[in-house]
Amino acid sequence: MIHGLRRYAATSHFPLDADDLDLLLRRCATAHHFKQTHAQVLLHHDISSAFLSARLVAVYSRLNLLADAFSVFFSTPHPRPSLLWNSILRATLFHNLPAETLSLYKQMLSAAVVPDTFTFPLITKAASFSGNPNICRCIHGQAIAIGYECHLHVGNELVAMYANMGRMDLAGYVFDGMPVRNVISWNVLISGFATNFDCESACDAFRRMESGGTEPSPVSWTSLLSAHARCRRHEEVLRLFDEMRVRGSEATPESVAVTLSVCAYASNGALSKAKEIHCFAIKKGFQDYSFVRNSLVCAYGKLGNREDAEVLFSVAGKKEVVSWNGMISGYAAAGLCHDAHEVFVKMSISEVRPDLVSWSAVIGAFASSGMAERSFELFRKMVCAGVMPNSVTLATLLSACAELSALQCGREIHAHTIRASMDGNILVANGLVHMYAKVGSFRYGCLVFDGMDNKDLITWNSMIAGYGMHGLCDEALDTFNSMVRDGLEPDGITFVAILSACSHTGRVSEARKMFDRMVIEHKISPKMEHYACMVDVLGRAGLLQEAAELVQRMPMEPNACIWGALLNSCRIYSNMNISEDIVRKVIGTETSSTGNYMLMSNTYAVCGMWEEAAAVRVMTKAKGLKKSPGQSWIEVKNKVHVFIAGGSLPHGAEGVCGILEDLYQQMQSGNCVTEFWFVFQGLANEEWMENSYGSA
């Protein structure tokens, strides 16, 4: 057909009309083909028409020949109508050049060309991509001034623009003022709430959409699923996905991928649910979509189903970086750090090089598995490889430093954040506050806190918890009050931190007041951890009867932590009246941990009930329970040395035994071990010494 049109154009005395030219240009599939056609048009036709120029610009843009598109645009004589301007604006936006789009728009206004209803959706999208709120407000104002704010497509883009800025209040204002809405309008609003982690508002918009007579589209359902997934309402995502299918709405590959992303976090039957969705994806032909296959690989990996994950990964043709990352992330989330690293190594020697996500996933895998040294080693290799960490990577490493009390490594990460100008990132700053609190250098955490321009709830919670760890209850209470004055609403974690601070310093009165404020003023229902804190603070103060009564009034069944807190208080005050009842409760509930059994034995021992203490230890052994060996560690010259009771000493630490022997002799001579002698009742002194020092 194209060749026929060319022959007609070359031999006929009558030029092709606009429709024929449009068809001819649309059918060009390659840049070479199109340029030949363009040359024919230049030879035989007048190209001064805006329609033809706009079509040429559009096709050049589609063929990734933006320079040629600009050449056509600027070679078209003035005046250039809005049709042609819209074409070049669309071309620059298509090539992710929002700044160029806005610059051309200014030229358009300078040329006295009035924007139309096709112009404003393009400019609004460019303003949104720019992220500049002043530009966004300016574009909105111009739309109102010209009278286009009520136009459907302009309104949709304005809602999307404010949603991308995180200003859902303004997005809702524009949406409510739209005289006409379609399903796209609702989808943009629901998607905006999803992006901004506002699940409740997304659900409300979805209900309003249905009650208003608009049938939700597959995109509507996908946005609703995404909102719940982002807010970690995993069970609700699975329920909504089933409801969507029951109601006859067509599932999309995107909705399947979103649902697969939460399968690993389902409370019951997670693997069977993932396999069910996998079957559904095969039935619908979605498995061939790379992002669906990657979601399956990641889901199976997180669920520890290595066989299916590896089969899906191996059958993939060309493996993209996302495919490799899905495999690494899946194993990392399942705690299979060595498997994640093995895949990482294979990726490193493949055609695809690890990116930031790859490095961060494998670093996080080792960090969450307690292998912080390996994490730091990989971090240093990542930096040497020219891959700069992001806030998530740095926060992961700071958390590992906190768990190991590795101050020097924490300072190293802190220095890196300053060099990379990331110390102002709120996620990184929160990690620094937490790390300095845990490693015992809390004054540096306070300096980080004071230097933060923006503070969220996690920031305040970290400071309150830090003060509590260091026995600074008054400062913790002052920080709590400052947070409330700043307008932040405390959550359950806040009250765990403040109650713990009261517990560590024996502030019973303040603990009672804060517990009442939590329930009455802030409407937070106490959870198990809040009751554990209250039992602990009452028990440590010797108010054992009140603590026991509080346990009896709990609306939920006490767990081992509650009984352990109460039992520990009984041990401190040698109170066997309450202990006997607790012992029966512990025996009935405790199944796998030895902690409370050891407390029971020690409580009997401190009261001089040696036979009962020995019986508890025999019962522990009969149940096959083994006490986890005690561990301690110290950081020397950026290296963490771990000491395990009964284990071998780290290399070069043989001299520690002699020093510990001297310290123990001094403790004995100073009568400093009498408080703890019952712990080792029934153990030979040599055995205890070996467990304390480790095996040389």
C-alpha positions as CSV (number, residue, x, y, z in Angstrom):
1,M,0.0,0.0,0.0
2,I,2.8,2.4,0.9
3,H,4.6,1.7,-2.3
4,G,1.4,2.4,-4.2
5,L,0.9,5.7,-2.5
6,R,4.5,6.6,-3.3
7,R,4.0,5.8,-7.0
8,Y,0.7,7.8,-6.9
9,A,2.5,10.7,-5.3
10,A,5.4,10.6,-7.9
11,T,3.2,10.3,-11.1
12,S,-0.1,12.0,-10.3
13,H,-0.6,15.7,-11.0
14,F,-2.9,15.8,-8.0
15,P,-1.2,15.8,-4.6
16,L,-2.1,13.4,-1.8
17,D,-4.7,14.8,0.5
18,A,-4.2,15.1,4.3
19,D,-5.8,11.8,5.1
20,D,-3.6,9.9,2.6
21,L,-0.5,11.6,3.9
22,D,-1.4,10.8,7.5
23,L,-1.9,7.2,6.6
24,L,1.4,7.1,4.7
25,L,3.3,8.5,7.7
26,R,1.6,6.2,10.2
27,R,2.6,3.1,8.3
28,C,6.3,3.9,8.5
29,A,7.9,1.3,10.8
30,T,11.6,2.3,10.8
31,A,13.5,5.5,10.9
32,H,15.1,4.9,7.4
33,H,11.7,4.2,5.9
34,F,10.2,7.3,7.5
35,K,13.0,9.6,6.3
36,Q,12.5,8.3,2.8
37,T,8.8,9.0,3.0
38,H,9.5,12.5,4.5
39,A,11.8,13.2,1.5
40,Q,9.1,12.2,-0.9
41,V,6.6,14.5,0.9
42,L,9.1,17.4,0.7
43,L,9.5,16.9,-3.0
44,H,5.9,16.7,-4.0
45,H,3.8,18.4,-1.3
46,D,3.5,21.6,0.6
47,I,4.5,20.9,4.1
48,S,3.5,24.3,5.6
49,S,0.4,22.8,7.0
50,A,0.4,22.5,10.8
51,F,-1.4,19.2,10.6
52,L,1.4,17.6,8.5
53,S,4.1,19.1,10.6
54,A,2.5,17.9,13.8
55,R,2.3,14.4,12.3
56,L,6.0,14.5,11.3
57,V,6.9,15.6,14.8
58,A,4.9,12.8,16.4
59,V,6.4,10.1,14.2
60,Y,9.9,11.3,14.7
61,S,9.3,11.2,18.5
62,R,7.9,7.7,18.3
63,L,11.1,6.6,16.4
64,N,13.3,8.2,19.1
65,L,14.5,10.9,16.7
66,L,13.8,13.9,18.9
67,A,16.4,16.1,17.2
68,D,14.6,15.6,13.9
69,A,11.3,16.3,15.6
70,F,12.7,19.7,16.8
71,S,14.0,20.4,13.3
72,V,10.5,19.9,11.8
73,F,9.0,22.1,14.5
74,F,11.3,25.0,14.2
75,S,11.3,24.9,10.3
76,T,7.6,25.3,10.3
77,P,6.9,29.0,9.7
78,H,5.0,31.2,12.1
79,P,2.4,31.4,13.3
80,R,2.5,27.9,14.8
81,P,-0.9,26.8,16.0
82,S,-1.6,25.0,19.3
83,L,-1.8,21.7,17.4
84,L,1.8,21.9,16.5
85,W,2.9,23.1,19.9
86,N,1.0,20.3,21.5
87,S,2.8,17.8,19.3
88,I,6.3,19.0,20.4
89,L,5.2,19.3,24.0
90,R,4.0,15.7,23.9
91,A,7.3,14.6,22.3
92,T,9.4,16.1,25.0
93,L,7.2,14.7,27.7
94,F,7.3,11.2,26.1
95,H,11.1,11.4,26.3
96,N,11.0,12.3,30.0
97,L,12.1,15.9,29.6
98,P,9.6,17.8,31.8
99,A,11.9,20.8,32.1
100,E,12.1,21.1,28.3
101,T,8.3,20.8,28.1
102,L,7.8,23.6,30.5
103,S,10.4,25.8,28.6
104,L,8.6,25.2,25.3
105,Y,5.3,26.1,27.1
106,K,6.8,29.4,28.1
107,Q,7.8,30.0,24.4
108,M,4.2,29.1,23.4
109,L,2.8,31.7,25.7
110,S,5.3,34.3,24.5
111,A,4.2,33.6,21.0
112,A,0.7,34.6,22.0
113,V,-0.7,31.1,21.4
114,V,-3.6,30.2,23.7
115,P,-3.3,26.8,25.3
116,D,-6.2,24.5,24.6
117,T,-7.7,21.5,26.4
118,F,-5.0,19.2,24.9
119,T,-2.2,21.5,26.1
120,F,-3.1,21.6,29.8
121,P,-3.0,17.9,30.5
122,L,0.5,17.8,29.0
123,I,1.7,20.8,31.0
124,T,0.1,19.6,34.2
125,K,1.9,16.3,33.9
126,A,5.2,18.1,33.2
127,A,4.7,20.3,36.3
128,S,4.0,17.2,38.3
129,F,7.2,15.5,37.2
130,S,9.1,18.7,38.0
131,G,8.1,18.3,41.7
132,N,8.1,22.1,42.0
133,P,4.9,23.2,44.0
134,N,5.2,26.8,42.7
135,I,5.1,25.6,39.1
136,C,2.1,23.3,39.9
137,R,0.1,26.1,41.5
138,C,0.9,28.4,38.6
139,I,-0.3,25.9,36.0
140,H,-3.5,25.3,38.1
141,G,-4.1,29.1,38.2
142,Q,-3.7,29.4,34.5
143,A,-6.2,26.6,33.9
144,I,-8.7,28.5,36.1
145,A,-8.0,31.8,34.4
146,I,-8.7,30.4,31.0
147,G,-11.7,28.4,32.2
148,Y,-10.4,24.9,31.7
149,E,-10.5,23.7,35.3
150,C,-13.9,22.1,34.8
151,H,-12.8,20.2,31.7
152,L,-12.7,16.5,32.4
153,H,-9.2,15.7,31.1
154,V,-7.6,18.8,32.6
155,G,-9.3,18.0,36.0
156,N,-8.0,14.5,35.9
157,E,-4.4,15.7,35.4
158,L,-4.7,18.3,38.1
159,V,-5.9,15.6,40.6
160,A,-2.9,13.4,39.5
161,M,-0.5,16.4,39.8
162,Y,-1.5,17.1,43.4
163,A,-1.5,13.4,44.3
164,N,2.1,13.1,43.0
165,M,3.0,16.0,45.2
166,G,1.5,14.3,48.2
167,R,-1.1,17.0,48.6
168,M,-4.2,14.8,48.6
169,D,-6.2,17.6,50.3
170,L,-5.8,19.7,47.1
171,A,-6.3,16.7,44.9
172,G,-9.6,16.0,46.7
173,Y,-10.6,19.7,46.4
174,V,-10.1,19.6,42.6
175,F,-11.9,16.3,42.3
176,D,-14.9,17.4,44.3
177,G,-15.2,20.5,42.1
178,M,-15.3,18.6,38.9
179,P,-18.8,18.8,37.3
180,V,-18.2,15.6,35.3
181,R,-16.1,12.6,36.3
182,N,-15.4,9.3,34.6
183,V,-13.8,6.1,35.8
184,I,-10.4,7.5,35.1
185,S,-11.1,10.4,37.5
186,W,-11.9,7.9,40.3
187,N,-8.9,5.7,39.4
188,V,-6.6,8.7,39.7
189,L,-8.0,9.6,43.1
190,I,-7.8,6.1,44.4
191,S,-4.3,5.6,43.0
192,G,-3.2,8.9,44.7
193,F,-4.4,7.7,48.1
194,A,-2.6,4.4,47.5
195,T,0.6,6.1,46.6
196,N,0.3,8.2,49.8
197,F,-0.3,5.2,52.0
198,D,-3.9,6.3,52.9
199,C,-5.7,3.0,52.8
200,E,-8.9,4.3,54.5
201,S,-9.4,7.1,52.1
202,A,-8.8,4.8,49.1
203,C,-11.5,2.5,50.4
204,D,-13.8,5.4,51.0
205,A,-13.2,6.7,47.4
206,F,-13.9,3.2,46.1
207,R,-17.2,3.0,47.9
208,R,-18.2,6.5,46.7
209,M,-17.4,5.5,43.2
210,E,-19.7,2.5,43.4
211,S,-22.5,4.3,45.2
212,G,-22.3,7.0,42.5
213,G,-23.0,4.5,39.8
214,T,-19.5,4.2,38.3
215,E,-18.5,0.6,37.8
216,P,-14.9,-0.1,39.1
217,S,-12.5,-1.0,36.3
218,P,-9.6,-3.5,36.7
219,V,-7.4,-0.4,37.3
220,S,-9.7,0.6,40.2
221,W,-9.3,-2.8,41.8
222,T,-5.5,-2.8,41.2
223,S,-5.2,0.6,42.9
224,L,-7.3,-0.5,45.8
225,L,-5.1,-3.7,46.2
226,S,-2.0,-1.5,46.0
227,A,-3.3,0.8,48.8
228,H,-3.8,-2.1,51.1
229,A,-0.4,-3.7,50.2
230,R,1.4,-0.4,50.9
231,C,-0.3,-0.2,54.3
232,R,0.8,-3.8,55.1
233,R,-2.8,-5.0,55.2
234,H,-1.8,-8.3,53.7
235,E,-4.8,-10.4,54.6
236,E,-7.1,-7.7,53.2
237,V,-5.3,-7.7,49.9
238,L,-5.9,-11.5,49.5
239,R,-9.6,-11.0,50.5
240,L,-10.1,-8.2,48.0
241,F,-8.4,-10.2,45.2
242,D,-10.8,-13.0,45.8
243,E,-13.7,-10.6,45.9
244,M,-12.7,-9.0,42.7
245,R,-12.8,-12.3,40.9
246,V,-16.1,-13.3,42.5
247,R,-17.7,-10.1,41.3
248,G,-16.6,-10.8,37.8
249,S,-14.0,-8.0,37.4
250,E,-11.2,-8.9,35.0
251,A,-7.9,-9.4,36.8
252,T,-4.8,-7.8,35.3
253,P,-1.2,-8.8,35.4
254,E,-0.6,-5.8,37.7
255,S,-3.3,-7.0,40.2
256,V,-1.8,-10.5,40.2
257,A,1.7,-9.1,40.9
258,V,0.5,-6.9,43.8
259,T,-1.3,-9.9,45.3
260,L,1.7,-12.1,45.0
261,S,3.8,-9.5,46.8
262,V,1.9,-10.0,50.0
263,C,1.5,-13.8,49.9
264,A,4.7,-14.3,52.0
265,Y,3.2,-12.3,54.8
266,A,-0.2,-14.1,55.0
267,S,-0.8,-15.6,58.4
268,N,-2.2,-19.0,57.2
269,G,-1.6,-21.0,54.1
270,A,0.8,-18.5,52.5
271,L,2.5,-21.0,50.2
272,S,-0.8,-22.6,49.1
273,K,-2.2,-19.1,48.3
274,A,0.9,-18.3,46.3
275,K,0.4,-21.5,44.3
276,E,-3.3,-20.8,43.8
277,I,-2.5,-17.4,42.3
278,H,0.3,-19.0,40.2
279,C,-2.2,-21.4,38.7
280,F,-4.5,-18.4,38.0
281,A,-1.7,-16.5,36.3
282,I,-1.0,-19.5,34.1
283,K,-4.6,-19.9,33.2
284,K,-4.9,-16.2,32.2
285,G,-1.5,-16.2,30.4
286,F,0.0,-13.7,32.8
287,Q,3.1,-15.8,33.7
288,D,4.8,-14.7,30.5
289,Y,4.8,-11.1,31.8
290,S,8.3,-10.6,33.3
291,F,7.1,-8.6,36.3
292,V,4.5,-11.4,37.2
293,R,7.2,-14.1,36.9
294,N,9.6,-12.0,39.0
295,S,6.8,-11.6,41.6
296,L,6.4,-15.4,41.6
297,V,10.1,-15.9,42.1
298,C,10.2,-13.4,44.9
299,A,7.1,-14.9,46.6
300,Y,8.4,-18.5,46.5
301,G,11.8,-17.3,47.6
302,K,10.4,-15.5,50.7
303,L,8.3,-18.6,51.5
304,G,11.4,-20.8,51.4
305,N,10.1,-22.7,48.4
306,R,13.5,-22.8,46.7
307,E,12.6,-25.5,44.2
308,D,9.7,-23.6,42.5
309,A,11.7,-20.3,42.7
310,E,14.7,-21.8,41.0
311,V,12.5,-23.5,38.3
312,L,10.8,-20.2,37.4
313,F,14.1,-18.4,37.4
314,S,15.9,-20.9,35.3
315,V,13.2,-21.1,32.6
316,A,13.2,-17.3,32.1
317,G,15.0,-16.5,28.8
318,K,17.0,-13.3,29.1
319,K,17.3,-12.6,32.8
320,E,16.9,-8.9,33.6
321,V,18.3,-7.2,36.7
322,V,14.8,-7.3,38.2
323,S,14.7,-11.1,37.8
324,W,18.0,-11.5,39.7
325,N,16.9,-9.1,42.3
326,G,13.7,-11.0,42.9
327,M,15.6,-14.2,43.5
328,I,18.1,-12.4,45.9
329,S,15.4,-10.5,47.7
330,G,13.3,-13.7,48.1
331,Y,16.1,-15.7,49.7
332,A,17.1,-12.7,51.8
333,A,13.6,-12.3,53.2
334,A,13.4,-16.0,54.1
335,G,16.7,-15.7,56.1
336,L,18.6,-17.8,53.5
337,C,21.5,-15.3,53.4
338,H,24.1,-17.7,52.0
339,D,21.7,-18.7,49.2
340,A,21.0,-15.0,48.5
341,H,24.8,-14.4,48.3
342,E,25.3,-17.4,46.0
343,V,22.7,-15.9,43.6
344,F,24.4,-12.5,44.0
345,V,27.8,-14.0,43.0
346,K,26.3,-15.7,39.9
347,M,24.7,-12.4,38.9
348,S,28.1,-10.7,39.3
349,I,29.7,-12.9,36.7
350,S,26.7,-12.8,34.3
351,E,25.9,-10.2,31.7
352,V,23.9,-8.3,34.2
353,R,25.7,-6.4,36.9
354,P,24.3,-6.0,40.5
355,D,22.6,-2.7,41.1
356,L,21.8,-0.9,44.3
357,V,18.8,-3.2,45.0
358,S,21.0,-6.3,44.6
359,W,23.7,-5.1,47.0
360,S,21.1,-3.8,49.5
361,A,19.2,-7.1,49.6
362,V,22.3,-9.3,50.2
363,I,23.7,-6.8,52.8
364,G,20.3,-6.8,54.5
365,A,20.2,-10.6,54.5
366,F,23.4,-10.9,56.4
367,A,22.5,-8.1,58.8
368,S,19.2,-9.6,59.7
369,S,20.8,-13.0,60.2
370,G,23.2,-11.5,62.8
371,M,26.2,-11.6,60.5
372,A,26.9,-7.9,60.7
373,E,30.6,-8.2,59.9
374,R,29.8,-9.8,56.6
375,S,27.3,-6.9,55.9
376,F,30.0,-4.3,56.5
377,E,32.4,-6.2,54.3
378,L,29.9,-6.2,51.4
379,F,29.1,-2.6,52.0
380,R,32.7,-1.6,51.6
381,K,32.9,-3.7,48.4
382,M,29.8,-2.0,47.1
383,V,31.3,1.4,47.6
384,C,34.5,0.3,45.9
385,A,32.4,-0.9,43.0
386,G,31.0,2.6,42.5
387,V,27.5,1.7,43.7
388,M,26.4,4.4,46.2
389,P,24.1,3.2,49.0
390,N,20.7,4.7,49.5
391,S,18.9,5.5,52.8
392,V,17.5,2.0,53.1
393,T,21.0,0.4,52.9
394,L,22.5,2.8,55.4
395,A,19.6,2.3,57.8
396,T,20.0,-1.4,57.6
397,L,23.7,-1.2,58.4
398,L,23.0,1.3,61.3
399,S,20.6,-1.2,62.7
400,A,23.2,-3.9,62.6
401,C,25.7,-1.6,64.4
402,A,23.1,-1.0,67.1
403,E,22.5,-4.7,67.6
404,L,26.3,-5.4,67.9
405,S,27.1,-2.2,69.9
406,A,29.7,-1.6,67.1
407,L,30.4,2.1,67.7
408,Q,33.3,2.4,65.4
409,C,31.4,0.8,62.5
410,G,28.5,3.1,63.3
411,R,30.7,6.1,63.1
412,E,32.1,4.9,59.8
413,I,28.5,4.7,58.4
414,H,27.8,8.2,59.9
415,A,30.8,9.6,58.2
416,H,29.7,8.1,54.9
417,T,26.2,9.7,55.3
418,I,27.8,13.1,55.8
419,R,30.1,12.7,52.8
420,A,27.1,11.6,50.7
421,S,24.9,14.5,52.0
422,M,22.4,11.9,53.3
423,D,22.6,12.7,57.0
424,G,19.5,14.9,56.5
425,N,17.5,12.0,55.3
426,I,14.9,11.2,58.0
427,L,15.3,7.4,57.7
428,V,19.1,7.7,58.0
429,A,18.9,10.2,60.9
430,N,16.4,7.9,62.8
431,G,18.9,5.1,62.3
432,L,21.7,7.2,63.7
433,V,19.7,8.2,66.8
434,H,18.8,4.6,67.5
435,M,22.3,3.4,66.9
436,Y,24.0,5.9,69.2
437,A,21.4,5.1,71.9
438,K,22.1,1.4,71.7
439,V,25.9,1.6,71.6
440,G,26.1,3.8,74.7
441,S,27.0,7.1,73.0
442,F,23.6,8.7,73.4
443,R,25.0,12.3,73.5
444,Y,25.8,11.9,69.8
445,G,22.3,10.7,69.2
446,C,21.0,13.8,70.9
447,L,23.1,16.0,68.6
448,V,21.7,14.2,65.6
449,F,18.2,14.7,66.9
450,D,18.7,18.4,67.6
451,G,20.0,18.9,64.1
452,M,17.1,17.3,62.4
453,D,14.8,19.8,60.5
454,N,12.0,17.3,60.2
455,K,11.1,14.7,62.8
456,D,8.5,11.9,62.5
457,L,7.0,9.6,65.1
458,I,9.9,7.1,64.7
459,T,12.3,9.9,65.6
460,W,10.6,10.8,68.8
461,N,10.1,7.2,69.7
462,S,13.8,6.5,69.3
463,M,14.7,9.4,71.5
464,I,12.2,8.4,74.3
465,A,13.5,4.8,74.1
466,G,17.1,6.1,74.2
467,Y,16.5,8.1,77.3
468,G,14.8,5.1,78.9
469,M,17.8,2.8,78.1
470,H,20.1,5.2,79.8
471,G,18.0,5.6,82.9
472,L,17.0,9.2,82.1
473,C,13.3,8.9,82.9
474,D,12.7,12.7,83.4
475,E,14.2,13.4,80.0
476,A,12.1,10.7,78.4
477,L,8.9,12.2,79.9
478,D,9.9,15.7,78.8
479,T,10.5,14.4,75.3
480,F,7.1,12.7,75.2
481,N,5.4,16.0,76.3
482,S,7.4,17.9,73.6
483,M,6.2,15.5,71.0
484,V,2.6,15.9,72.0
485,R,2.9,19.7,72.0
486,D,4.3,19.5,68.4
487,G,1.1,17.9,67.3
488,L,2.3,14.3,66.9
489,E,0.0,11.6,68.1
490,P,1.8,8.9,70.0
491,D,1.3,5.2,69.1
492,G,1.6,2.0,71.0
493,I,5.4,1.9,70.5
494,T,5.7,5.3,72.1
495,F,4.0,4.1,75.3
496,V,6.1,0.9,75.4
497,A,9.2,3.2,75.4
498,I,7.9,5.5,78.0
499,L,6.7,2.7,80.3
500,S,10.0,1.0,79.9
501,A,11.8,4.2,81.0
502,C,9.6,4.3,84.1
503,S,10.4,0.6,84.8
504,H,14.1,1.1,84.6
505,T,14.0,3.9,87.1
506,G,11.3,2.6,89.4
507,R,8.9,5.4,88.6
508,V,5.7,3.7,89.6
509,S,3.5,6.8,89.8
510,E,4.5,8.1,86.4
511,A,4.0,4.7,84.9
512,R,0.5,4.5,86.2
513,K,-0.3,8.0,84.9
514,M,1.1,7.2,81.4
515,F,-0.8,4.0,81.2
516,D,-4.0,5.8,82.0
517,R,-3.2,8.6,79.5
518,M,-2.6,5.9,76.8
519,V,-6.1,4.4,77.3
520,I,-8.2,7.5,78.2
521,E,-6.6,10.4,76.4
522,H,-5.0,8.7,73.3
523,K,-7.6,5.9,72.9
524,I,-4.9,3.2,72.6
525,S,-5.9,-0.3,73.7
526,P,-3.1,-1.8,75.8
527,K,-1.4,-4.8,74.2
528,M,0.7,-7.6,75.7
529,E,3.9,-5.5,75.7
530,H,2.2,-2.6,77.6
531,Y,1.0,-5.0,80.3
532,A,4.4,-6.6,80.5
533,C,6.0,-3.2,81.2
534,M,3.4,-2.4,83.9
535,V,3.9,-5.8,85.5
536,D,7.7,-5.2,85.4
537,V,7.5,-1.7,86.9
538,L,5.2,-2.9,89.7
539,G,7.2,-6.0,90.4
540,R,10.5,-4.2,90.5
541,A,9.0,-1.8,93.1
542,G,8.0,-4.8,95.2
543,L,4.2,-4.4,94.5
544,L,3.9,-8.1,93.7
545,Q,0.3,-8.5,94.7
546,E,-0.8,-5.5,92.6
547,A,1.2,-6.8,89.7
548,A,-0.4,-10.3,90.0
549,E,-3.9,-8.6,90.1
550,L,-3.1,-6.7,87.0
551,V,-2.2,-9.9,85.2
552,Q,-5.5,-11.4,86.3
553,R,-7.5,-8.4,84.9
554,M,-5.8,-8.6,81.5
555,P,-8.3,-9.0,78.6
556,M,-6.0,-11.5,76.8
557,E,-4.3,-14.7,78.0
558,P,-0.9,-13.8,79.5
559,N,2.1,-15.0,77.5
560,A,5.5,-16.2,78.7
561,C,6.9,-12.7,78.8
562,I,4.2,-11.6,81.3
563,W,4.9,-14.6,83.6
564,G,8.6,-14.1,83.2
565,A,8.4,-10.4,84.3
566,L,6.3,-11.4,87.4
567,L,8.5,-14.4,88.2
568,N,11.7,-12.3,88.0
569,S,10.2,-9.9,90.6
570,C,9.3,-12.8,92.8
571,R,13.0,-14.0,92.5
572,I,14.2,-10.5,93.4
573,Y,12.0,-10.3,96.6
574,S,12.2,-14.1,97.4
575,N,8.4,-14.3,97.3
576,M,7.4,-17.9,96.9
577,N,3.7,-17.3,97.8
578,I,3.0,-15.8,94.3
579,S,5.7,-17.8,92.6
580,E,4.1,-21.2,93.2
581,D,1.0,-20.2,91.2
582,I,3.2,-18.7,88.4
583,V,5.2,-21.9,88.2
584,R,2.1,-23.8,87.3
585,K,1.2,-21.2,84.7
586,V,4.6,-21.3,83.1
587,I,4.7,-25.1,83.0
588,G,1.3,-24.9,81.2
589,T,2.3,-22.3,78.6
590,E,6.0,-22.5,78.1
591,T,7.0,-24.9,75.3
592,S,10.3,-24.0,73.7
593,S,12.2,-21.4,75.7
594,T,14.3,-22.1,78.7
595,G,14.3,-18.5,80.1
596,N,11.4,-18.8,82.5
597,Y,12.4,-22.3,83.6
598,M,15.8,-20.9,84.6
599,L,14.0,-18.1,86.5
600,M,11.9,-20.7,88.3
601,S,15.0,-22.7,89.2
602,N,16.8,-19.5,90.4
603,T,13.7,-18.4,92.4
604,Y,13.6,-21.7,94.2
605,A,17.4,-21.5,94.8
606,V,17.3,-18.0,96.3
607,C,14.7,-19.2,98.7
608,G,16.9,-22.2,99.7
609,M,14.6,-24.7,98.0
610,W,17.3,-26.7,96.4
611,E,15.4,-29.9,95.6
612,E,12.7,-27.9,93.8
613,A,15.4,-26.0,91.9
614,A,17.0,-29.2,90.8
615,A,13.6,-30.7,89.8
616,V,13.0,-27.8,87.5
617,R,16.4,-28.3,85.8
618,V,15.7,-32.0,85.4
619,M,12.3,-31.2,83.9
620,T,13.9,-28.8,81.5
621,K,16.3,-31.5,80.3
622,A,13.5,-34.1,80.1
623,K,11.5,-31.8,77.8
624,G,14.6,-31.6,75.5
625,L,15.0,-27.9,76.1
626,K,18.5,-26.5,75.8
627,K,19.5,-23.1,77.1
628,S,21.0,-20.9,74.4
629,P,24.7,-20.2,75.3
630,G,25.4,-16.8,76.6
631,Q,27.2,-14.5,74.2
632,S,29.1,-11.2,74.5
633,W,31.2,-9.3,72.1
634,I,33.6,-6.4,71.9
635,E,34.7,-4.2,69.1
636,V,38.4,-3.7,68.7
637,K,39.9,-1.9,65.7
638,N,36.7,-2.1,63.7
639,K,36.5,-5.8,64.2
640,V,33.8,-7.5,66.4
641,H,35.0,-10.3,68.6
642,V,32.3,-12.7,69.8
643,F,32.6,-14.8,73.0
644,I,30.3,-17.7,73.4
645,A,29.8,-19.6,76.7
646,G,31.4,-23.1,76.3
647,G,32.7,-22.2,72.9
648,S,36.2,-21.6,71.6
649,L,37.9,-18.3,72.2
650,P,38.4,-15.9,69.2
651,H,41.8,-16.0,67.7
652,G,44.2,-13.9,69.8
653,A,42.0,-13.7,72.8
654,E,43.8,-16.4,74.9
655,G,45.0,-13.8,77.4
656,V,41.4,-13.0,78.3
657,C,41.2,-16.1,80.5
658,G,43.9,-14.9,82.9
659,I,42.3,-11.5,83.2
660,L,38.9,-13.0,84.0
661,E,40.5,-15.3,86.5
662,D,42.0,-12.3,88.3
663,L,38.7,-10.4,88.2
664,Y,36.9,-13.4,89.6
665,Q,39.3,-13.8,92.4
666,Q,38.9,-10.1,93.3
667,M,35.1,-10.5,93.2
668,Q,35.4,-13.4,95.6
669,S,37.7,-11.6,97.9
670,G,35.4,-8.5,97.9
671,N,32.3,-10.7,98.5
672,C,30.8,-9.5,95.3
673,V,29.5,-12.8,94.0
674,T,27.1,-13.6,96.8
675,E,24.1,-12.3,94.9
676,F,24.7,-14.6,92.0
677,W,26.0,-17.8,93.6
678,F,22.6,-19.5,93.4
679,V,22.6,-19.4,89.6
680,F,25.4,-21.9,89.5
681,Q,24.1,-24.1,92.3
682,G,24.8,-27.7,91.3
683,L,27.5,-26.8,88.8
684,A,31.1,-27.7,89.5
685,N,33.2,-24.5,89.9
686,E,35.4,-25.7,87.0
687,E,32.4,-26.2,84.8
688,W,31.1,-22.7,85.6
689,M,34.6,-21.2,84.9
690,E,34.7,-23.0,81.5
691,N,31.3,-21.8,80.6
692,S,32.2,-18.3,81.6
693,Y,35.6,-18.2,79.8
694,G,34.9,-20.4,76.8
695,S,37.1,-23.3,75.8
696,A,40.6,-22.3,75.1
